[in-house]
Amino acid sequence: MQPHPQIAEQEDIAGETIAAVSTPPGRGGIGIVRLSGPHALAISNALLALRNPLEHAMARFAEIRDPETGGKLDEAIATYFAKPRSYTGEDLVEIAAHGSPVVLDLLLRWALQQGARLARPGEFTERAFLSGRLDLTQAEAVRDLIDAQTLYQARTAAEQMGGAISRRIQPAKEKLVELISLLEAGIDFAEDDVDLTPDEEIGTRIDAVGAELAGLARSFERGRIVHSGLTLAIVGRPNVGKSSLFNRLVERERAIVTAIPGTTRDLVTERVSLGGIPLELVDTAGLRTTADEAEAMGIAKSREALADADIVLVVLEAGIPPSEEEAELLASLHGRRFLAVYNKIDLEDSSSGQGHAEEQSIRTSAATGAGIEALREALLNMVRTPGGESESGMLTNLRQHEAVKSALDALGDARAATANGTPHEMILLDLYSALRQLDSLTGETTADDILNRIFSTFCIGK
């Protein structure tokens, strides 16, 4: 990968050596101070008492000396990576000492006194991007890997770090560049009797590029879910077992459960993993009319959670036909992802039969655990998207999706212009616009303010 075009504008920054503590705040077995830049090696040699000189990709034992007494303060392992074969593409040194905040702070202050500058959030990864070690989608995947809450999220981020999006978009870019070259050649060499590309062929080529990008755009539905997860609201009238089901799904006694209707008066939330997808469960107050001010406030919050949820579990009591209010609630959810859960089947009167049952329904007993696995499987089917499990190179954030969508819009304009017999010079404007959008996806042409927004969301030291 080539260095980013804006690297020339960053020469003043690249001349600086940056330093930061790269491990989370607090005490731990190991703490790491990272330095990157032209003076990283010299500063590290000044900070450490080394038994052997630092060499590329070799770990060296070192001692950290007390600045006041000269005695040994700590022992450390220092690893040096010479440019361009480092994470940032610059000389980079990582000093792994014991995870004492006092020692790490001392090392960092010494580094700053030796001429280093405190790194901004995400600046190490930003330098990796600017030096061409990563494209922008790979840099974003670094942040996603750090933020991953499930193993599936981590695997997806690792795949993106390997360039999955860039590989997926490359065939479409190549076809687009080839089409642009054909039209440019026809214009430049018109006087030399070079045939113009027929409009029918131009339209066919635009459609081929658009079909590939449309598939990429559709991947955002799955990628958004993998990246951000979903919210599931558990709603219903009081005392139908909402909190008990909530506890079963989170596999611990998270919500208070009593036989008194209206026990839950506020939203209780817990995040779980379902098939690798983060799922935020929300236990709500029972929906009913009440004169109790605190409970009424809880019910208002419940209705807000119901409106905002990606998935809704409507809990009803097995063997008892839904009330008019419950029937209205179920009817209002058609067109949304919801599941009717008939709970308390262990208390169901066998003579009453199963009562009313929705097509999208599960029968459970939160008390005995009956039907809970079937409920989990039904929920898992609801969070899945067709073909999503094996899809490679998914779009995982809105910036990526907007870039592809804008490229598709530009291709649509080019297709319409072609159908209207518009001169090729004008069609090229739309094709170049689509190409710029694809370049912005991977960061080949990206405004500074967008880069600053992206990297400012990283943690310091990464």
C-alpha positions in Angstrom: 0.0 0.0 0.0 1.3 3.5 -0.9 1.6 6.3 1.7 -1.5 8.5 2.0 -1.4 11.6 -0.4 -1.7 13.9 2.7 1.6 12.6 4.1 3.4 15.6 2.7 1.2 17.9 4.8 2.1 15.8 7.8 5.9 16.2 7.6 6.1 18.6 10.5 4.2 16.1 12.6 6.1 13.1 11.4 9.3 14.8 12.5 8.2 14.6 16.1 8.6 11.5 18.3 5.4 10.7 20.3 5.0 8.7 23.5 2.2 7.3 25.5 1.2 4.6 28.0 -0.5 2.0 25.8 -2.0 -0.2 28.6 -5.2 0.7 30.4 -5.1 2.9 33.5 -4.6 1.2 36.8 -2.4 -1.5 38.3 -1.5 -4.7 36.5 1.2 -7.3 36.0 2.6 -5.5 32.9 2.5 -1.9 31.7 3.7 -0.7 28.3 5.1 2.7 27.3 5.3 3.1 23.5 7.4 5.6 21.5 7.3 6.2 17.8 9.2 8.6 15.6 12.8 9.5 14.4 14.1 9.8 18.0 12.4 6.8 19.6 15.6 4.8 19.7 17.7 7.6 21.1 15.2 8.5 23.8 14.8 4.8 24.8 18.5 4.4 25.2 18.5 7.5 27.5 15.7 6.0 29.6 17.0 2.5 30.1 20.1 0.7 31.3 20.5 -1.9 28.6 22.7 -5.0 28.8 22.7 -5.3 25.0 21.9 -2.7 22.4 18.4 -2.6 20.9 18.0 -4.4 17.6 15.1 -4.7 15.2 12.4 -7.2 16.4 14.6 -8.4 19.3 13.5 -8.2 23.0 16.1 -6.8 25.3 16.3 -6.9 29.1 16.7 -3.5 30.7 16.7 -1.8 34.0 14.9 1.4 34.9 17.0 3.6 37.2 15.7 5.9 40.0 16.4 9.5 38.8 17.2 10.6 42.3 19.3 7.7 43.8 20.6 6.1 40.7 19.5 2.7 42.0 17.4 0.1 40.2 13.7 1.1 40.3 12.3 -1.7 38.0 13.2 -4.3 35.4 11.7 -4.1 31.9 11.7 -5.7 28.4 12.3 -3.3 25.5 11.5 -4.2 21.9 12.6 -2.1 19.0 11.0 -2.1 15.5 13.0 -0.3 12.8 11.2 1.7 10.1 9.4 0.9 7.9 8.9 -2.6 9.4 6.9 -1.4 12.4 3.2 -0.8 13.2 3.5 2.9 12.5 6.1 2.7 9.7 8.5 4.7 11.9 11.1 3.7 14.4 9.0 2.3 17.3 10.0 1.1 20.8 7.8 -0.6 23.3 9.0 -0.7 27.0 7.2 -3.4 29.0 7.7 -2.7 32.7 5.7 -3.9 35.7 2.2 -2.3 35.7 2.8 0.3 38.4 1.2 3.6 37.5 4.0 5.4 39.3 6.7 3.7 37.2 4.9 4.1 33.9 4.2 7.8 34.6 7.9 8.3 35.5 9.0 6.6 32.2 6.5 8.8 30.2 7.6 12.0 31.9 11.3 11.1 31.2 10.5 10.5 27.6 8.8 13.9 27.3 11.8 15.6 29.0 14.0 13.9 26.4 12.1 15.6 23.5 9.1 13.3 22.9 5.5 14.7 22.7 2.5 13.1 24.3 0.6 11.2 21.7 -3.0 12.2 20.8 -5.8 9.5 20.9 -5.3 7.2 18.0 -2.1 8.9 16.8 0.0 5.7 16.5 -2.7 4.2 14.2 -3.0 7.5 12.4 0.7 7.4 11.6 0.3 3.8 10.4 -2.4 5.0 8.0 -0.5 8.0 6.8 2.7 5.9 6.1 0.7 3.4 4.1 0.9 0.5 6.6 -3.0 0.4 6.8 -5.8 1.7 4.8 -8.7 3.6 6.5 -11.0 0.6 6.8 -8.2 -1.4 8.4 -7.5 1.4 10.8 -11.2 1.5 11.8 -11.0 -2.3 12.3 -8.2 -1.8 14.9 -10.6 0.3 16.9 -13.4 -2.3 16.4 -11.1 -5.1 17.6 -10.2 -3.1 20.8 -13.9 -2.4 21.4 -15.1 -6.0 20.6 -17.4 -7.5 23.3 -17.8 -10.9 21.7 -15.5 -13.4 20.0 -17.5 -13.1 16.7 -17.0 -9.3 16.8 -13.2 -9.8 17.3 -13.1 -12.3 14.4 -14.9 -9.9 12.1 -12.6 -7.0 13.1 -9.5 -9.2 12.5 -10.8 -10.0 9.1 -11.3 -6.3 8.3 -7.8 -5.6 9.6 -6.5 -8.1 7.0 -8.1 -5.9 4.2 -11.3 -7.7 3.6 -13.2 -4.6 2.6 -10.4 -3.4 0.3 -10.3 -6.8 -1.4 -14.0 -6.8 -1.9 -14.2 -3.4 -3.4 -11.1 -3.7 -5.7 -12.8 -5.6 -8.6 -15.5 -2.9 -8.8 -12.9 -0.1 -8.7 -10.9 -1.9 -11.5 -14.0 -2.1 -13.7 -14.8 1.5 -13.0 -11.2 2.7 -13.8 -11.3 0.6 -17.0 -14.5 2.3 -18.1 -13.1 5.7 -17.3 -10.0 4.9 -19.4 -12.1 3.8 -22.4 -14.1 7.0 -22.3 -11.0 9.2 -21.9 -9.3 7.4 -24.8 -12.3 8.0 -27.0 -12.3 11.7 -26.2 -8.5 12.2 -26.4 -8.0 10.4 -29.6 -11.2 11.3 -31.5 -9.2 12.9 -34.2 -7.3 9.7 -34.8 -10.4 7.8 -35.7 -10.6 5.9 -32.4 -14.1 4.5 -32.1 -16.2 5.9 -29.2 -17.5 3.3 -26.8 -21.2 2.6 -27.7 -23.7 3.9 -25.1 -25.1 0.3 -24.7 -21.7 -1.0 -23.7 -21.2 1.9 -21.3 -24.6 1.2 -19.7 -23.7 -2.5 -19.3 -20.4 -1.7 -17.7 -22.0 0.8 -15.3 -24.5 -1.9 -14.3 -21.8 -4.4 -13.6 -20.0 -2.0 -11.3 -23.3 -1.0 -9.6 -24.3 -4.6 -9.0 -21.1 -5.3 -7.1 -21.4 -2.1 -5.0 -25.1 -2.8 -4.3 -24.1 -6.2 -2.7 -21.5 -4.4 -0.6 -24.1 -1.8 0.5 -26.5 -4.5 1.6 -23.8 -6.0 3.8 -24.2 -2.9 6.1 -27.4 -4.4 7.5 -25.4 -7.4 8.9 -22.3 -5.3 9.7 -24.2 -2.8 11.7 -25.7 -5.5 13.8 -22.3 -7.2 14.4 -20.7 -3.9 15.3 -23.3 -2.3 17.5 -25.6 -5.2 18.5 -29.4 -5.0 19.1 -31.8 -4.0 21.9 -34.5 -6.4 23.1 -37.3 -5.1 25.2 -39.3 -7.5 27.4 -42.8 -6.1 27.8 -46.2 -7.2 29.1 -48.7 -6.7 31.9 -47.5 -7.0 35.5 -46.8 -10.4 37.1 -46.6 -12.5 33.9 -42.9 -13.3 34.6 -41.0 -10.7 32.6 -38.3 -10.3 35.2 -38.0 -14.1 35.7 -37.5 -14.6 31.9 -35.0 -11.7 31.9 -33.0 -13.5 34.7 -33.1 -16.8 32.7 -31.8 -15.1 29.6 -28.9 -13.3 31.4 -28.3 -16.5 33.5 -28.2 -14.8 36.9 -30.6 -13.1 39.3 -30.2 -9.7 37.9 -33.8 -8.4 38.3 -35.8 -8.5 41.5 -38.7 -11.0 41.4 -41.7 -11.1 43.7 -45.3 -12.3 43.6 -46.4 -8.7 44.0 -47.6 -7.0 40.7 -45.6 -3.9 39.8 -42.3 -4.9 41.5 -40.3 -3.6 38.5 -40.6 0.2 38.4 -37.6 1.1 36.4 -35.7 -0.2 33.4 -33.2 -3.0 34.2 -30.6 -3.6 31.4 -28.0 -6.3 30.8 -25.8 -7.0 27.8 -25.4 -10.6 26.7 -24.0 -12.4 23.6 -26.3 -14.3 21.3 -24.6 -16.1 18.5 -21.7 -13.6 18.8 -24.1 -10.6 18.5 -24.3 -8.2 21.4 -27.8 -8.1 22.7 -28.9 -5.6 25.3 -31.9 -7.0 27.2 -34.3 -4.5 28.8 -36.6 -5.6 31.6 -39.5 -3.1 31.8 -42.3 -2.2 34.2 -45.6 -4.0 33.7 -47.9 -2.1 31.4 -51.2 -1.1 33.1 -53.1 1.9 34.3 -52.0 3.0 37.8 -52.4 5.9 40.2 -48.9 5.2 41.7 -46.7 8.1 40.5 -43.4 6.1 40.6 -44.9 3.1 38.8 -46.5 5.4 36.2 -43.1 6.9 35.5 -41.7 3.4 35.0 -44.5 2.5 32.6 -43.7 5.6 30.6 -40.1 4.5 30.3 -41.3 1.0 29.3 -43.3 2.4 26.4 -40.2 4.4 25.3 -38.1 1.2 25.5 -40.8 -0.6 23.5 -40.7 2.1 20.8 -36.9 2.1 20.6 -36.2 -1.7 20.7 -34.9 -3.6 17.7 -36.7 -6.8 19.0 -39.7 -7.0 21.4 -40.7 -9.9 23.6 -44.3 -9.7 24.6 -44.8 -11.9 27.6 -48.3 -13.3 28.2 -49.7 -15.8 30.7 -50.2 -19.3 29.2 -53.7 -20.7 29.3 -55.3 -17.2 29.5 -56.5 -15.5 26.4 -54.8 -12.1 25.8 -56.7 -9.1 27.2 -57.9 -6.4 24.9 -54.8 -4.3 25.8 -52.5 -7.2 25.1 -54.2 -7.9 21.7 -53.8 -4.3 20.8 -50.1 -4.4 21.7 -49.5 -7.5 19.6 -51.4 -5.9 16.7 -49.2 -2.8 16.9 -46.0 -4.8 16.5 -46.8 -6.3 13.1 -44.1 -5.3 10.7 -41.5 -5.3 13.5 -39.3 -8.0 14.9 -41.3 -9.4 17.9 -42.0 -12.7 19.6 -45.0 -13.6 21.8 -43.9 -15.6 24.9 -46.5 -17.6 26.7 -45.0 -18.0 30.1 -46.0 -20.0 33.2 -46.8 -23.2 31.3 -46.1 -25.0 34.6 -49.1 -23.4 36.1 -51.4 -23.8 33.1 -54.7 -25.5 33.7 -54.6 -28.6 31.5 -58.4 -28.3 31.0 -58.0 -24.9 29.5 -55.9 -26.0 26.6 -53.2 -23.7 25.3 -55.5 -20.7 24.8 -54.7 -18.2 22.1 -51.3 -18.5 20.4 -49.6 -16.2 18.0 -47.8 -17.6 14.9 -44.6 -16.0 16.3 -44.8 -17.5 19.7 -42.9 -19.6 22.2 -44.2 -21.4 25.3 -42.0 -21.2 28.4 -41.7 -21.6 32.1 -39.3 -19.2 33.7 -39.7 -21.1 37.0 -38.7 -24.5 35.6 -36.6 -23.5 32.6 -38.9 -25.2 30.1 -38.8 -23.6 26.7 -35.9 -21.3 27.5 -33.6 -23.0 24.9 -36.3 -22.8 22.3 -36.7 -19.1 23.1 -32.9 -18.5 22.7 -33.0 -20.3 19.3 -36.0 -18.2 18.2 -34.1 -15.1 19.2 -31.0 -16.2 17.4 -33.0 -16.8 14.2 -34.3 -13.2 14.5 -30.9 -11.6 14.8 -29.5 -13.5 11.8 -29.6 -12.1 8.3 -29.6 -14.4 5.2 -26.1 -15.3 4.2 -24.6 -13.1 6.9 -22.6 -15.8 8.7 -20.2 -16.4 5.9 -20.1 -12.9 4.3 -16.6 -11.4 4.1 -15.8 -7.7 4.0 -19.0 -6.3 5.6 -19.5 -2.6 6.0 -19.6 -2.0 9.7 -20.1 1.8 10.2 -22.1 4.6 8.7 -19.2 6.4 7.1 -18.4 3.3 5.0 -22.0 2.8 4.1 -22.4 6.5 3.1 -19.4 6.3 0.8 -20.7 3.3 -1.0 -24.2 4.7 -1.2 -22.8 8.0 -2.7 -20.8 6.0 -5.3 -24.0 4.2 -6.3 -25.9 7.5 -6.6 -23.1 8.8 -8.9 -23.3 5.6 -11.0 -27.1 6.0 -11.2 -26.6 9.5 -12.5 -24.1 8.3 -15.1 -26.5 5.5 -16.2 -29.3 8.0 -16.7 -27.0 10.3 -18.6 -25.9 7.5 -20.8 -29.5 6.5 -21.6 -30.3 10.1 -22.6 -27.3 10.2 -25.0 -25.4 12.7 -22.9 -21.8 13.5 -24.2 -19.2 11.3 -22.7 -17.4 14.3 -21.1 -20.4 14.8 -18.9 -20.8 11.1 -18.1 -17.1 11.1 -17.0 -17.9 13.7 -14.3 -20.3 11.2 -12.6 -17.9 8.3 -13.0 -15.1 10.2 -11.4 -17.4 11.2 -8.6 -18.1 7.5 -8.0 -14.4 6.7 -8.0 -13.7 9.5 -5.5 -16.3 8.0 -3.1 -14.7 4.6 -3.4 -11.3 6.1 -2.7 -12.7 7.8 0.4 -13.9 4.5 1.7 -10.3 3.2 2.0 -8.8 6.6 2.7 -7.0 7.3 -0.5 -8.7 10.6 -0.8 -10.1 11.7 2.6 -10.5 15.2 4.1 -8.5 16.0 7.2 -11.5 16.7 9.3 -12.9 13.2 8.6 -9.5 11.7 9.6 -9.4 13.7 12.8 -12.9 12.6 13.7 -12.1 8.9 13.1 -8.8 8.8 15.0 -10.0 10.9 17.9 -12.3 8.0 18.9 -9.3 5.7 19.6 -7.8 5.3 23.0 -4.5 7.1 23.9 -1.5 4.8 23.1 -3.2 3.2 20.1 
